[in-house]
Amino acid sequence: MDIATPFTRGHAADISEEAAAGSGRAAVRPLEGTVVRALGDSVALRVAVRRLRALGCTVEPGGGEPPPDDAPAGRLCVTRVPLTAASGALPECRIGWSGPVTVPMAGESDVQAACGIMEVHGRATGGPRPLPVDYLSVCAGVLAVQAVTAGVLALLREGPPLVARTSAAQAALLAITQHIAVATAEPDSDPSAPAGHRSGGLAATLTPPFDSADGVRFEIDTFDAEDWRRFWAELGARPAAAAAGWPPFQRRFGTATCPLPAELGAVTAALDYRTIRRAAGRSGVSVVPVRDAGAPAPPAGESPWRLRGRAADHQGPPLPPLGPRRISPAGQWAPLAGLRVLEATSRVQGPLAGHLLGLLGAEVVRLEPPGGDPMRGVPPMAGRCSARFQALNRGKRAIEADLKSAAGRRAALRLAAAADVFLHNWPPGRAARLRLDHDDLAAVRPALVYAHAGGWADLLPPPQPLGTDYLVQAHCGVAALTVGPGERPAPSLLTLTDVLGGLICAEGVVAALLARARTGAGVRAETALVDAARLIVDTAYPACSAPRMPGRAPVVTDLAGMAADPAYRAALDTTGAAVYGGPPWTFVPAPASLPMEAAR
């Protein structure tokens, strides 16, 4: 298949950045004028090609030339960059399957098996099972776009042309980094570790989603224990069953299991969906029907990033040159070195986006509430901090501020005035209520990149349900793609859209920084979990006909054992009290850009 061929369900195959009516801000195509040559024909490469084109890049096919042996999933070679006097070598990205992992892998199924994806995806159903979508290929494609865009940005910041390498295996280890951290920290002290199929002393044979008496399959979500209690009380469940169900329900994002008392399923099965929906509305719980495989896919948005540039009077000084800060603490060339990100995020999607920007070399400063982020104390601990929290937040500096107070808001504005990026994942309306929206921060930092990692974007009218992973999987059709033949739709507890949503947010921030470098003006980037869901659905093979079984790679069933295996060491971060997924790319200067001795 040629790289220009759309995917089977590619209703968003031609993503545009046309200005939204009444937005008052110009759409941004930061790779306009850039030319890239693409070699190969993998899902990862096709995802990358589509997204590069959406950013304004001209992508030329390789004319049948195969990718090199060290890039079996594809190679992206920049052949022209506007606004730079660079000649000779230019940035490129090489995409592999196994990357620095020395276990042989030859495709998506091998990587899922060998890098723990099957183990985590199958926990809720009793054992490793394939994820029947090309999820890691999609993630690798997004990582490749980040690498190419960051390489062009490095050139504009007077850096050398960089050769980036990424792989599906590195994407996999990043996707389950929190699970690796738990497995290698203090697993015996983790109260959320599943204990067979028991929940609070009650038989637990139910894993969400739920079913109503009139045949509606649905997911629910809430962050509040009292809302959970009220919801089940409204439906007539015994308090003991609701109380026993709350801990595994609350922790399912971190454990990939959710064993609930069967009584809760029996309660919903006796009621029609309208009654359940009304009870959810009264109690503050979000409820969303689960779409079947044949349901229409959600309509495509204007783009996955909704990049909007501010007016010319919102310009600032140029971004600092890459200079001597080009080497990251991990010893890698860091294309975002010298830039600062101010982050106000929680859970997975937002912190992961900030983590990726930090791995690219940016200094990341977290805004946390007084007393610190409560997730810091969630066991198991790795030293004095939660292993799960450190998986996405290590290396970040934290500053505590009560943003609801005048003093806290002043502190946020001071920090924003010295930042290049402000990143948050607050629910709709909170930034405006705090008076920390883009216009507020532009008053102190006109050229700021303002990034929001949201849930639903404009897909649903207000009031929207909680913008969380499992609800988005349910509504957007992902839940119908992650199960085996003949099985009813159910979201994967692997938090597929949270992880991919974090990657897309970081992708948007790097693109916005490139636009900022080219124009001098501030840029707003709006990404959402629904963008991740659309991408998964767009790239799913037809009807998800049958789960693909692994080829030659062994199926990992023990994450701690995997982390201790020397074959994985180069792809992991083993410097702390727990083990984490390492950086998903490496950057080195192109040989032609080095002095002769170094090139040899």
C-alpha positions as CSV (number, residue, x, y, z in Angstrom):
1,M,0.0,0.0,0.0
2,D,1.3,3.4,-0.9
3,I,1.8,5.9,1.9
4,A,-0.9,8.1,0.4
5,T,-3.5,5.5,0.8
6,P,-6.1,6.3,3.5
7,F,-6.9,3.8,6.2
8,T,-10.1,1.6,5.9
9,R,-12.1,3.8,8.3
10,G,-10.2,6.9,7.5
11,H,-12.9,9.5,7.8
12,A,-10.2,11.9,9.0
13,A,-7.6,10.9,6.4
14,D,-7.3,14.5,5.2
15,I,-6.9,16.5,8.4
16,S,-7.0,20.3,7.8
17,E,-6.0,23.3,9.9
18,E,-8.6,25.7,8.5
19,A,-9.7,28.5,10.8
20,A,-12.8,27.9,12.8
21,A,-15.6,30.4,12.2
22,G,-15.4,33.2,14.6
23,S,-12.3,32.0,16.4
24,G,-10.5,35.3,15.8
25,R,-7.2,33.5,15.5
26,A,-5.3,32.2,12.5
27,A,-4.9,28.4,12.0
28,V,-1.3,27.3,12.2
29,R,0.6,24.9,10.0
30,P,4.1,24.9,11.5
31,L,5.7,22.6,9.0
32,E,4.5,24.6,6.0
33,G,7.3,24.6,3.4
34,T,9.1,21.6,4.9
35,V,9.6,18.5,2.7
36,V,10.0,15.0,4.0
37,R,10.8,11.8,2.1
38,A,9.1,8.7,3.5
39,L,10.5,5.2,3.1
40,G,8.4,2.1,4.0
41,D,4.8,1.0,4.4
42,S,3.9,0.2,8.0
43,V,1.0,1.5,10.0
44,A,3.4,3.6,12.1
45,L,4.8,5.2,9.0
46,R,1.3,5.9,7.5
47,V,0.2,7.5,10.7
48,A,3.2,9.7,10.8
49,V,2.8,10.7,7.1
50,R,-0.8,11.7,7.6
51,R,0.0,13.8,10.7
52,L,3.0,15.5,9.1
53,R,0.8,16.5,6.2
54,A,-1.8,17.9,8.6
55,L,1.0,20.1,10.0
56,G,1.6,21.5,6.5
57,C,4.5,19.3,5.5
58,T,4.9,18.0,2.0
59,V,5.6,14.3,2.2
60,E,7.1,12.6,-0.9
61,P,7.0,8.8,-1.3
62,G,10.3,6.9,-1.5
63,G,9.6,5.5,-4.9
64,G,9.6,1.9,-3.8
65,E,12.9,2.2,-2.0
66,P,12.8,0.1,1.2
67,P,13.7,1.5,4.6
68,P,17.1,0.5,5.9
69,D,17.5,-2.6,8.1
70,D,17.8,-0.5,11.3
71,A,14.4,1.1,10.5
72,P,12.1,-1.8,9.5
73,A,8.9,0.2,10.3
74,G,10.0,3.2,8.2
75,R,12.2,6.2,7.8
76,L,11.4,9.9,7.5
77,C,14.1,12.1,6.0
78,V,13.7,15.8,5.9
79,T,14.9,17.1,2.6
80,R,13.9,20.8,2.9
81,V,13.5,23.2,5.8
82,P,12.3,26.8,5.2
83,L,13.7,29.8,7.2
84,T,17.1,28.2,7.8
85,A,20.4,28.2,6.0
86,A,21.1,24.6,6.9
87,S,22.7,22.6,4.1
88,G,23.9,19.0,3.8
89,A,22.5,16.8,6.4
90,L,18.9,17.5,7.7
91,P,16.8,15.9,10.5
92,E,15.4,12.4,10.1
93,C,13.6,9.8,12.2
94,R,14.1,6.0,11.9
95,I,11.2,3.8,13.2
96,G,11.9,0.3,14.4
97,W,10.0,-2.6,16.1
98,S,12.3,-3.6,18.9
99,G,14.5,-0.5,19.1
100,P,17.1,-0.9,21.9
101,V,15.4,-4.0,23.2
102,T,17.4,-7.1,22.1
103,V,14.5,-9.5,22.0
104,P,13.7,-10.1,18.3
105,M,10.5,-8.5,17.2
106,A,9.1,-8.3,13.7
107,G,5.7,-6.6,14.1
108,E,2.9,-5.3,16.3
109,S,2.0,-8.7,17.7
110,D,5.6,-9.5,18.7
111,V,5.9,-6.1,20.5
112,Q,2.6,-6.6,22.4
113,A,3.8,-10.0,23.5
114,A,7.4,-9.2,24.4
115,C,6.8,-5.8,26.1
116,G,4.0,-6.5,28.5
117,I,1.0,-5.1,26.6
118,M,-0.8,-8.4,26.4
119,E,-0.2,-9.0,30.1
120,V,-1.7,-5.7,31.2
121,H,-4.5,-5.8,28.7
122,G,-5.5,-9.3,29.7
123,R,-5.5,-8.8,33.5
124,A,-9.2,-8.0,33.7
125,T,-10.0,-11.3,32.0
126,G,-7.6,-13.6,33.7
127,G,-4.5,-13.8,31.5
128,P,-2.4,-12.3,28.7
129,R,-4.4,-11.6,25.5
130,P,-3.7,-9.7,22.3
131,L,-4.9,-6.2,21.8
132,P,-6.6,-6.5,18.4
133,V,-5.6,-3.0,17.1
134,D,-2.3,-1.7,16.0
135,Y,-2.0,0.5,19.1
136,L,1.8,0.5,19.4
137,S,2.3,1.2,15.7
138,V,0.0,4.2,16.1
139,C,1.9,5.4,19.2
140,A,5.2,5.0,17.3
141,G,3.9,7.0,14.4
142,V,3.0,9.9,16.8
143,L,6.4,9.7,18.4
144,A,8.0,9.9,15.0
145,V,6.1,13.1,14.2
146,Q,7.3,14.5,17.6
147,A,10.9,13.6,16.6
148,V,10.7,15.2,13.2
149,T,9.1,18.3,14.4
150,A,11.5,18.6,17.3
151,G,14.4,18.1,14.9
152,V,13.2,21.0,12.7
153,L,12.8,23.2,15.8
154,A,16.3,22.3,16.9
155,L,17.6,23.6,13.5
156,L,15.7,26.9,13.9
157,R,17.3,27.2,17.3
158,E,20.8,26.9,15.7
159,G,21.3,23.3,16.7
160,P,22.7,20.5,14.5
161,P,20.6,18.3,12.3
162,L,19.5,15.4,14.5
163,V,18.9,11.8,13.7
164,A,16.1,10.4,15.9
165,R,15.2,6.8,16.5
166,T,12.0,5.5,18.0
167,S,10.3,2.1,18.1
168,A,7.1,0.3,18.9
169,A,8.8,-1.4,21.8
170,Q,9.8,1.9,23.4
171,A,6.2,3.1,22.9
172,A,5.0,-0.1,24.7
173,L,7.3,0.4,27.7
174,L,6.1,4.0,27.9
175,A,2.5,3.0,27.8
176,I,2.8,0.6,30.8
177,T,5.5,2.6,32.7
178,Q,3.2,2.9,35.7
179,H,2.6,-0.8,35.8
180,I,6.4,-1.5,35.5
181,A,7.0,0.9,38.4
182,V,4.4,-0.8,40.6
183,A,5.8,-4.3,39.8
184,T,9.4,-3.2,40.6
185,A,8.8,-1.0,43.7
186,E,7.1,-2.7,46.7
187,P,4.4,-5.0,45.2
188,D,3.6,-6.6,48.6
189,S,2.7,-3.2,50.1
190,D,0.3,-2.2,47.2
191,P,-3.2,-2.4,48.6
192,S,-4.7,-2.1,45.1
193,A,-3.1,-5.3,43.8
194,P,-5.9,-7.6,42.7
195,A,-6.6,-10.4,45.2
196,G,-8.1,-13.2,43.1
197,H,-11.8,-12.5,42.3
198,R,-12.9,-11.2,45.7
199,S,-14.0,-7.7,46.6
200,G,-14.6,-6.7,50.2
201,G,-15.5,-10.3,51.2
202,L,-18.3,-10.4,48.5
203,A,-18.2,-12.5,45.4
204,A,-16.9,-10.4,42.6
205,T,-17.6,-11.8,39.2
206,L,-18.4,-8.5,37.4
207,T,-16.0,-6.3,35.5
208,P,-17.5,-3.2,33.9
209,P,-19.2,-2.2,31.6
210,F,-22.7,-2.7,32.9
211,D,-26.0,-3.8,31.2
212,S,-29.5,-2.5,31.7
213,A,-32.8,-4.4,31.5
214,D,-33.5,-2.9,28.1
215,G,-30.2,-4.0,26.6
216,V,-28.1,-0.9,26.8
217,R,-24.5,-1.6,27.7
218,F,-22.9,1.4,29.5
219,E,-19.9,2.7,31.4
220,I,-19.9,4.9,34.4
221,D,-17.3,7.1,36.0
222,T,-16.9,9.4,39.0
223,F,-13.9,10.6,41.1
224,D,-16.1,11.1,44.2
225,A,-16.8,8.2,46.7
226,E,-20.0,10.0,47.9
227,D,-21.4,10.3,44.4
228,W,-20.7,6.6,43.9
229,R,-22.6,5.8,47.1
230,R,-25.5,7.9,46.2
231,F,-25.7,6.4,42.7
232,W,-26.0,2.9,43.9
233,A,-28.3,3.9,46.7
234,E,-30.6,5.5,44.1
235,L,-30.6,2.2,42.1
236,G,-31.4,0.1,45.3
237,A,-28.0,-1.6,45.8
238,R,-27.1,-2.7,49.3
239,P,-24.6,-0.2,50.9
240,A,-22.2,-3.1,51.6
241,A,-22.0,-3.9,47.9
242,A,-21.4,-0.3,46.9
243,A,-18.8,0.1,49.6
244,A,-17.0,-3.0,48.5
245,G,-17.0,-1.9,44.9
246,W,-15.5,1.6,45.4
247,P,-11.9,0.7,46.0
248,P,-11.3,-1.5,42.9
249,F,-13.4,0.9,40.8
250,Q,-11.3,3.9,42.0
251,R,-8.0,2.1,41.4
252,R,-8.7,0.5,38.0
253,F,-6.8,3.2,36.2
254,G,-3.6,2.0,38.0
255,T,-4.3,-1.7,38.3
256,A,-6.0,-2.6,34.9
257,T,-8.4,-4.7,36.9
258,C,-11.8,-3.9,38.4
259,P,-13.4,-6.9,40.2
260,L,-16.8,-5.6,41.5
261,P,-19.5,-7.4,43.5
262,A,-21.8,-9.2,41.1
263,E,-24.7,-7.7,43.0
264,L,-24.0,-4.3,41.3
265,G,-24.4,-5.9,37.9
266,A,-27.6,-7.6,39.0
267,V,-29.0,-4.2,40.1
268,T,-28.5,-2.5,36.8
269,A,-29.7,-5.5,34.9
270,A,-33.1,-5.1,36.6
271,L,-33.5,-1.5,35.6
272,D,-34.0,0.3,32.3
273,Y,-31.4,2.6,31.0
274,R,-33.5,5.7,31.4
275,T,-33.9,5.1,35.1
276,I,-30.2,4.5,35.4
277,R,-29.4,7.7,33.6
278,R,-31.7,9.7,35.8
279,A,-30.1,8.3,38.9
280,A,-26.7,9.2,37.5
281,G,-27.7,12.7,36.9
282,R,-29.1,13.2,40.4
283,S,-26.0,11.7,42.0
284,G,-23.3,13.4,39.9
285,V,-22.1,10.2,38.2
286,S,-21.3,10.2,34.4
287,V,-22.9,7.5,32.3
288,V,-22.2,6.8,28.7
289,P,-23.5,4.0,26.4
290,V,-21.0,1.6,24.9
291,R,-21.0,1.8,21.1
292,D,-21.1,-1.4,19.0
293,A,-18.5,-2.1,16.3
294,G,-21.1,-1.2,13.6
295,A,-22.0,2.2,15.1
296,P,-20.9,5.3,13.1
297,A,-17.6,6.6,14.1
298,P,-17.5,10.1,15.8
299,P,-17.1,12.9,13.3
300,A,-13.5,14.2,12.8
301,G,-12.6,17.5,14.4
302,E,-10.8,20.3,12.5
303,S,-7.5,18.7,13.5
304,P,-5.9,16.7,16.3
305,W,-4.3,19.8,17.8
306,R,-6.5,22.8,17.0
307,L,-3.5,25.1,16.7
308,R,-4.3,28.8,16.8
309,G,-1.8,31.6,16.5
310,R,-2.3,34.9,18.2
311,A,-2.1,38.3,16.5
312,A,1.2,39.9,15.5
313,D,1.1,42.2,18.6
314,H,1.4,39.1,20.8
315,Q,5.0,38.5,19.8
316,G,7.9,37.9,22.1
317,P,11.7,37.4,21.9
318,P,13.1,34.5,19.9
319,L,13.4,31.2,21.6
320,P,16.8,30.7,23.1
321,P,19.4,28.9,20.9
322,L,20.0,25.3,21.7
323,G,23.5,26.1,22.8
324,P,25.4,24.2,25.5
325,R,22.2,22.9,27.1
326,R,21.7,20.5,24.3
327,I,22.6,17.4,26.4
328,S,19.8,16.0,28.6
329,P,20.6,14.5,32.1
330,A,20.3,11.1,30.5
331,G,23.1,11.9,28.1
332,Q,20.9,12.3,25.0
333,W,20.8,15.3,22.7
334,A,17.7,17.2,23.8
335,P,16.0,19.4,21.2
336,L,13.9,21.3,23.8
337,A,16.8,22.0,26.1
338,G,16.7,25.6,27.4
339,L,12.8,25.8,27.3
340,R,10.5,25.8,30.3
341,V,7.1,24.2,30.7
342,L,4.7,25.2,33.5
343,E,2.4,22.3,34.1
344,A,-0.9,22.1,36.1
345,T,-2.1,18.5,35.4
346,S,-3.3,15.4,37.2
347,R,-3.9,11.7,36.5
348,V,-2.3,10.3,33.3
349,Q,-2.8,12.2,30.0
350,G,-1.5,15.6,31.2
351,P,1.4,14.4,33.3
352,L,2.5,12.1,30.5
353,A,2.5,15.0,28.1
354,G,4.7,17.0,30.5
355,H,6.9,14.0,31.0
356,L,7.5,13.7,27.3
357,L,8.4,17.3,27.0
358,G,10.9,16.9,29.8
359,L,12.4,13.8,28.1
360,L,12.9,16.1,25.1
361,G,15.0,18.4,27.3
362,A,12.6,21.0,28.6
363,E,12.6,22.1,32.2
364,V,9.2,21.1,33.6
365,V,7.7,22.9,36.7
366,R,4.6,21.5,38.2
367,L,1.9,23.7,39.9
368,E,0.5,21.6,42.7
369,P,-2.1,22.3,45.4
370,P,-1.0,23.2,49.0
371,G,0.4,20.0,50.5
372,G,1.4,18.6,47.1
373,D,-0.4,16.4,44.6
374,P,-2.3,13.7,46.6
375,M,-1.1,11.1,44.1
376,R,2.4,11.4,45.6
377,G,1.3,9.3,48.6
378,V,-0.5,6.5,46.7
379,P,1.3,3.1,47.3
380,P,3.4,1.4,46.5
381,M,6.2,3.8,47.4
382,A,9.5,4.1,45.6
383,G,11.5,5.9,48.3
384,R,9.4,8.7,49.7
385,C,7.1,9.1,46.7
386,S,4.5,6.9,44.9
387,A,6.1,4.7,42.3
388,R,3.1,5.4,40.0
389,F,3.4,9.2,40.4
390,Q,7.1,9.1,39.7
391,A,6.5,7.1,36.5
392,L,5.1,10.2,34.9
393,N,6.5,13.0,37.1
394,R,10.1,12.3,38.0
395,G,12.5,15.0,37.1
396,K,9.9,17.7,37.4
397,R,10.2,20.6,39.9
398,A,7.1,21.2,41.9
399,I,5.8,24.5,43.3
400,E,2.7,24.6,45.6
401,A,0.1,27.3,45.1
402,D,-3.6,27.6,45.9
403,L,-4.8,28.9,42.5
404,K,-8.2,29.8,44.0
405,S,-6.5,32.5,46.1
406,A,-5.2,35.9,44.9
407,A,-1.7,35.0,46.1
408,G,-1.8,31.6,44.3
409,R,-2.9,33.2,41.1
410,R,-0.2,35.8,41.3
411,A,2.4,33.0,41.8
412,A,1.0,31.3,38.7
413,L,1.3,34.4,36.6
414,R,4.9,35.0,37.8
415,L,5.8,31.5,36.7
416,A,4.0,31.8,33.4
417,A,5.9,35.0,32.7
418,A,9.1,33.0,32.7
419,A,7.7,30.0,30.8
420,D,7.6,29.0,27.1
421,V,4.7,26.6,27.6
422,F,1.7,26.4,29.9
423,L,0.1,23.0,30.0
424,H,-3.0,22.0,31.9
425,N,-5.8,19.4,31.8
426,W,-8.4,21.1,33.8
427,P,-12.1,20.4,33.0
428,P,-14.0,22.9,30.8
429,G,-14.5,26.3,32.4
430,R,-11.9,26.0,35.2
431,A,-9.2,28.0,33.5
432,A,-11.7,30.9,33.0
433,R,-12.9,30.7,36.6
434,L,-9.3,30.8,37.8
435,R,-8.6,33.7,35.4
436,L,-5.7,31.6,34.0
437,D,-7.0,31.2,30.4
438,H,-4.8,32.0,27.4
439,D,-5.7,35.7,27.3
440,D,-4.9,36.0,31.0
441,L,-1.5,34.5,30.6
442,A,-0.7,36.2,27.3
443,A,-0.9,39.5,29.2
444,V,2.3,38.5,31.0
445,R,3.8,36.3,28.3
446,P,2.5,37.3,24.9
447,A,4.4,34.5,23.0
448,L,3.4,31.7,25.4
449,V,2.4,28.3,24.0
450,Y,-0.9,27.6,25.8
451,A,-1.8,23.9,25.7
452,H,-4.9,22.2,27.0
453,A,-5.2,18.4,27.3
454,G,-8.9,17.8,27.5
455,G,-11.4,14.9,27.2
456,W,-14.3,15.5,24.8
457,A,-13.3,18.7,23.0
458,D,-16.3,19.9,21.1
459,L,-17.6,16.4,20.3
460,L,-20.5,16.5,22.9
461,P,-22.6,19.5,23.9
462,P,-22.4,20.8,27.5
463,P,-22.9,19.6,30.1
464,Q,-20.4,16.9,29.1
465,P,-19.7,13.7,31.0
466,L,-16.4,13.4,32.8
467,G,-13.6,13.4,30.1
468,T,-12.0,10.1,31.2
469,D,-10.4,7.2,29.4
470,Y,-13.0,4.5,29.7
471,L,-16.0,6.8,28.9
472,V,-14.2,8.0,25.8
473,Q,-13.4,4.5,24.7
474,A,-17.0,3.5,25.2
475,H,-18.5,6.4,23.3
476,C,-16.0,6.6,20.4
477,G,-16.1,2.9,19.4
478,V,-12.7,1.9,20.8
479,A,-14.3,-0.5,23.3
480,A,-15.7,-2.5,20.3
481,L,-12.2,-2.9,18.8
482,T,-10.3,-4.2,21.9
483,V,-12.2,-7.5,22.4
484,G,-12.1,-10.8,20.7
485,P,-14.5,-12.3,18.1
486,G,-18.0,-12.7,19.5
487,E,-17.3,-10.8,22.7
488,R,-19.4,-7.8,23.7
489,P,-17.7,-4.4,23.6
490,A,-15.7,-3.4,26.7
491,P,-13.0,-0.7,27.2
492,S,-9.5,-2.0,27.7
493,L,-8.4,-1.2,31.2
494,L,-5.0,-0.4,29.7
495,T,-6.1,3.3,29.5
496,L,-5.5,3.4,25.7
497,T,-6.7,7.0,25.1
498,D,-5.1,8.4,28.2
499,V,-1.6,7.3,27.0
500,L,-2.1,8.1,23.3
501,G,-3.8,11.4,24.4
502,G,-0.7,12.3,26.3
503,L,1.4,11.6,23.2
504,I,-0.9,13.7,21.0
505,C,-0.8,16.6,23.5
506,A,3.0,16.6,23.5
507,E,3.0,16.4,19.7
508,G,0.8,19.5,19.6
509,V,3.1,21.4,22.0
510,V,6.2,20.7,20.0
511,A,4.3,21.7,16.8
512,A,3.2,24.9,18.6
513,L,6.7,25.7,19.7
514,L,7.9,25.3,16.1
515,A,5.1,27.7,15.0
516,R,6.2,30.1,17.8
517,A,9.8,29.9,16.6
518,R,8.7,30.7,13.0
519,T,6.3,33.6,13.7
520,G,7.3,34.9,17.1
521,A,3.7,34.9,18.2
522,G,1.9,32.9,20.9
523,V,0.0,29.7,19.9
524,R,-2.8,27.8,21.6
525,A,-3.0,24.0,21.2
526,E,-6.2,22.1,22.2
527,T,-6.0,18.3,22.2
528,A,-8.4,15.7,23.7
529,L,-8.9,12.1,24.5
530,V,-11.4,11.9,21.7
531,D,-8.5,12.7,19.3
532,A,-6.7,9.6,20.5
533,A,-9.9,7.5,20.1
534,R,-10.5,8.7,16.6
535,L,-6.9,7.8,15.6
536,I,-7.3,4.3,17.1
537,V,-10.6,3.8,15.2
538,D,-9.2,5.3,12.0
539,T,-6.3,2.9,11.9
540,A,-8.2,-0.3,13.1
541,Y,-8.1,-3.0,10.5
542,P,-11.5,-4.0,9.1
543,A,-14.1,-5.2,11.7
544,C,-11.3,-6.3,14.0
545,S,-11.8,-9.8,12.5
546,A,-9.6,-11.8,14.8
547,P,-7.0,-11.2,17.4
548,R,-3.5,-11.7,15.9
549,M,-1.3,-14.1,17.9
550,P,2.3,-13.3,18.5
551,G,5.0,-14.6,16.1
552,R,8.4,-15.5,17.5
553,A,8.5,-13.2,20.5
554,P,7.7,-14.7,24.0
555,V,4.7,-13.5,25.9
556,V,5.8,-11.6,29.0
557,T,3.7,-12.5,32.0
558,D,5.9,-11.0,34.8
559,L,6.7,-7.2,34.5
560,A,9.3,-7.4,37.3
561,G,11.0,-10.2,35.5
562,M,11.0,-8.3,32.3
563,A,12.5,-5.2,34.0
564,A,15.3,-7.3,35.4
565,D,16.1,-8.9,32.0
566,P,19.3,-7.4,30.5
567,A,17.6,-7.6,27.1
568,Y,15.4,-4.6,28.1
569,R,17.9,-2.6,30.1
570,A,18.7,-0.1,27.4
571,A,15.0,0.8,27.0
572,L,14.3,1.3,30.7
573,D,15.1,3.9,33.4
574,T,16.7,2.0,36.3
575,T,18.2,4.9,38.2
576,G,15.6,5.1,41.0
577,A,14.0,2.9,43.6
578,A,11.7,1.5,40.9
579,V,12.1,0.8,37.2
580,Y,10.3,2.9,34.5
581,G,9.9,3.0,30.8
582,G,12.8,5.0,29.3
583,P,12.8,7.8,26.7
584,P,10.9,6.7,23.6
585,W,13.5,8.2,21.2
586,T,17.2,8.9,21.0
587,F,18.7,11.9,19.2
588,V,22.2,12.1,17.8
589,P,23.7,14.6,15.4
590,A,23.7,13.5,11.8
591,P,27.3,12.3,10.9
592,A,27.8,14.9,8.2
593,S,27.2,17.7,10.8
594,L,30.0,16.5,13.1
595,P,33.7,17.3,13.0
596,M,35.5,14.6,11.0
597,E,36.9,12.9,14.0
598,A,33.5,12.5,15.7
599,A,31.9,11.4,12.4
600,R,34.3,8.5,12.2
